[in-house]
Amino acid sequence: MERPLLILIVMCCYLYSCKLVLSGQAIESPRYKVVHSESDFELRQYRESSWMSALVRETNSFEKATKDGFHRLYQYIHGANLNNTDITMTAPVLTSIVPSVHGPAEYYVRLYLPAKYERTPPQPSSDLNLHFDKWRSHCIAVRKFTGFAKDDHFHKEFETLVNSLNKHLNGKPAILEYKSSYAIAQYNASYHLSGRLNEVWMDLSGFTSDC
């Protein structure tokens, strides 16, 4: 590969979240630019994006919710839609956790839709109970962590992110305490045992002047 092309690819990956795999093919991901970076988190400005979403209730397990939701999404991208269309796998698989004071949390397991389907995605089969989500451009705080995202430790990563943000926002910690919903982004298949990448996402739109 010629050096100018390599530099261009690296720059695109840094600015717009291009995920490269060993086969040399790119896995499509939502595009963003980094607007602020610290040693333990970064702020990203995401562009508009489209997602297919599976709501999972009646479980206290993040792992179970993600597995159940992804199973429905997997069927969708492998032809369980009204067009019988196979859709290319994207990254990440995103599980949003919305705590409830009256019972188990609600989980929204989402899969980013490739740009070609961002306006008119294939309609999912009704039995999958999936919903199309269109996200506006927004600011996300992100903390990266490795290994598998497990029930016994992923919340600690969220708490660490909140503590870092409280220091960064300088004066708005009370607001963050009430903003308790967040998401876990997973970028690797379950058979990928080493070098795994996960992220905690927290929507900061309106809470910081960085983006």
Buried (B, 14 or more C-beta within 10 A) or exposed (E): EEEEEEEEBEEEBEEEBBBEEEEEEEBBBBBBBBEBEEEEBBBBBBBEBBBBBBBBEEBEBBBEBBBBBBEBBBBBBEEBBEEEBEBEBBBBBBBBBEEEEEEBBBBBBBBBBBEEBBEEBBEBBEEBEBEBBEBEEBBBBBBBBEEBBEEEEBBEBBEBBBBBBBEBBEEBEEEBEEBEEBBBBBBBEEEEEEEBBBBBBBBBEEBBEBB
